[in-house]
Amino acid sequence: MIDLKNARLLLCNDDSIHSTGFAALERIARSLSDDVWVCAPETEQSGASHSLSINRPLRLRELGERRFAVDGTPTDCVLLAVNYLLKDHKPDLVLSGVNHGHNIAEDVTYSGTIAAAMEATLLGVPAMALSQAFPEGGAPDFATAEKWGPEVIRKAVAVDWPKNVLVNVNFPPVGPDEVKGIEVVPHGNRKIGDELDRRVDPRGRAYFWIGLSRAKAATIEETDAHVLDEGRIPVTPIYLDLSHYPTIDAMKQAFA
């Protein structure tokens, strides 16, 4: 359980420190605590996943009081913040987002927003990732995240989470007053990046864009994808232990 009024909050994202969604996250955080720190990427890092910069130096730039930008990935930002900027007084909670677009199902394996929360969790700091879905072709609007974010965060941190667990939250592409509720559900299946757009440059050489379309598959009821489609807010605890214990037991027999 976290006392938000007296908590130190660290904010990060993958859309960059200059993004509209991050500004929304800052407003959400400041409505919860007066001790808010920012350490986020200088440039967009969408799809960076849990990548770490190990082949070049990182630059940490101070933009204002308790506000820093890093020329690296979301993982780099959280690592620098927790182990350098705040090493003498670590954050009580890390909030990552608000992402431009949802992070559901398999998105969690690609998302830099989720990765920032993962890194915090691995460093022993509770973390939540927040994302805002948009209507197809619609303009980004974070009003729903701003209205519902504080309530979701308060309710989530009222529970003691086990070690290696982070919380993933997605806000549906509807107005704040159209949200049909909040549901705690597992994540489902919806593959990203199946679309490949092949083009040819002026010199006749082929190049490719990986698209953002999702493979259309039946969503399983009461998973994050289904709940989001229904206009509700899915809250999904994610466990970082990737071991599959039934297969471990089966393989032990094969290798005995």
Buried (B, 14 or more C-beta within 10 A) or exposed (E): EBEBEEBBBBBBBBBBBBBEBBBBBBBBBEEBBEBBBBBBBBEBBBBBBBBEBEEEEBEBEEEEEBBBBBBBBBBBBBBBBBEEBBEEEBBBBBBBBBBBBBBBBBBBEBBBBBBBBBBBBBBEBBBBBBBBBBEEEEEBBBEBBBBBBBEBBEEBBEEEBEEEBBBBBBBBBBEEEEBEEBBBBEBBBBEBBEEEEEEEEEEEEEEEEEEEEBEEEEBBEBBBBBBBBBBBBBBBBBEEEEEEEEEEEEEEEEEE
